[in-house]
Amino acid sequence: MIIRFDEMDLTVLPAFKGGEKEYRAKMFFDGSNRIMRGTLIPGASIGMHTHEDSSETIFIIKGQGALIDEGERKKVSEGDCLYCPKGHTHSLKNTSEQDNLVFYAVVAKQ
């Protein structure tokens, strides 16, 4: 299967998971798993949330930001791969004042 994000509609999610500003994403969903190309504009975030029945892998392709992983804040940037196992909690924020944070994310139901 080929997933062509450029051919998908853009979804804009304000205050996603309680975050700041908005999360912009092009998403593939097969009924169980999500594969996304996401963008956080400067200052935007995905709020703190727990993966109760899934894990999430995020690959940063552009920009910089901060990951809060189980309460610990860590800087992230282009080329980093982030992993949140089932049952764990995290959030992601674009800490730049001018550049978007762009990433691919896979949320796999377990």
ZAKE-415865 format. One record per residue (C-alpha): residue in one letter; x, y, z. Coordinates in steps of 0.2 Angstrom, whole numbers, plus 5000, padded with zeros to 4 digits. Layout:
// ZAKE-415865
aXYZ;...
This chain:
// ZAKE-415865
m500050005000;i500650184996;i500050325007;r500150494998;f499850635010;d499950764997;e498250694990;m497350695007;d496250825015;l497050935029;t496250915046;v496451055058;l496251015076;p496151155088;a496851125106;f497150945101;k497250835117;g497151005127;g498651075118;e498951255113;k498451335096;e498151195083;y498751035076;r498751015057;a498750845050;k498450735035;m497950565041;f497750385035;f496650275047;d496250095043;g494950075058;s496350025070;n497950125066;r498350305061;i499850365050;m499950545050;r501050695043;g500750825056;t501251005058;l501351115074;i501451305070;p502651405081;g502051395099;a500751255096;s500751095105;i499850925107;g499250915125;m499850785138;h498950615134;t499150435138;h499150295126;e497950175134;d497750045120;s499150105107;s500950155105;e501550305095;t503150325085;i503550505079;f504950545067;i505350735066;i505750795048;k505850975051;g506051105065;q506351085084;g505251075099;a505050995116;l504450815121;i503750795138;d503950605141;e503250535158;g503550715165;e505350735159;r505550875146;k506750845132;k507350945117;v506950865100;s507450915082;e507550855064;g508050675063;d507450625080;c506350475082;l505150475097;y504250325104;c502850315117;p502450135122;k500750085127;g500250145144;h501450295144;t501050475143;h501850615133;s501550785124;l502450875110;k502651065108;n503451175094;t504651285104;s505151385088;e504551565086;q504551565067;d504751385060;n503451245059;l503751075068;v503450945055;f503350755058;y502750585053;a501750485067;v501150315068;v499850265082;a499750075082;k498349995092;q498949855103;
